[in-house]
Amino acid sequence: MAVDIKSLNQQELEEFLVSLGEKSFRAKQIYQWLHVRHAAGFDEMSDISKKLKETLSQNCELTVLRKVQVQSSKVDGTRKYLFALADGNMVESVLMRYKHGNSVCISSQAGCRMGCRFCASTLDGLVRNLTPGELLDQIYQIQKDIKERVSHVVVMGTGEPLDNYENLLKFIFLLSDEHGLNISQRNITVSTCGIVPNMRRLAEEKLQITLALSLHAPSQEKRLKLMPIANKYDIQQVVEACRYYFEQTGRRITYEYSLVGGVNDSPEDAALLAELLQGQNCHINLIPVNPIKERDFVQPDSTAVSDFKNKLEKYGRNVTIRREMGRDIDGACGQLRKQFLLAADNLPALAGGE
Ligand code: SAH
């Protein structure tokens, strides 16, 4: 079977080249072509012999995503990309421009099997996991497109990253590798719906990435109505796993809370939420729900949103309201897989820049 060369770390690449009868130092050159210069094919690798290029193309598969569509916001420079994978599946990624740098939101799976009621990405179920190379190439292609460095990455697009654990982990190591794109782990955020065993596993890796937890409800009863994963892991277990993540890594958790009018936005909900997170060093990010046509969830009015925020602040919680980016391109995103954009106010917290 062809080797997925973009998913190998430098040591694996060395071993692979040696197995082909090549000198191991070639690994460094090829790794650079893949992860720094983002070569579109083996032919571009100008300091590699013709013979080695041929051997590589016979034995390897080189993941290069194809840009199918780009929508660009005139308001804030946000760009939404639709990429085709080699097998014809499509994924969506979003570039957001902030004063402190360019941030890319990537998809972790083609589709999703978590079934959150308010989410469009899960409506057609999971197609497959993305490989480490496919996770990386979303960022590489965007960087090539804008000819500027990407400094922050959020894994918050389609899919559940902790349902694709091994590939996610390889991806994080490759992305933060000093010989690759060298993005600081502190500038990487992974968002999960709360797969408890894998949150604990991730905590034990002792990485410096930020973990964002999609909470969306202050009680088990309410969470069950919105997120089927709550059947498997109780809200208390999830919050406990977040505490564990903080203990193990020293990294403050971001709780995401999508406000749905009449469902989870009452003053009692705010009080319960404050109590649930009592004593935790964390940050709460409120997101007025983005209504999808397949469900009848609505956004709370803006006073309900600010009342909710004020109430949490009264209890001493650290909270922001997510500002929507690329508002003017939202409506046009017909075929693009629906995605959620990150707020400028929220980014310093996500990036760990307290
Ligand atoms: N599976 C991961 C990451 C992808 S979803 C997770 O659950 O965290 C990214 C974020 O967008 C999650 O917080 C998710 O709950 C939220 N989200 C999904 N659909 C939404 C919608 N219609 N309105 C607001 N937020 C939504």
Residues whose N, C-alpha, C, O or C-beta is under 5 A from the ligand:
A	BS01	SAH	F118 C119 A120 V155 M156 G157 G159 E160 P161 S191 T192 C193 S214 E256 S258 I287 P288 V289 N290 P291 F340
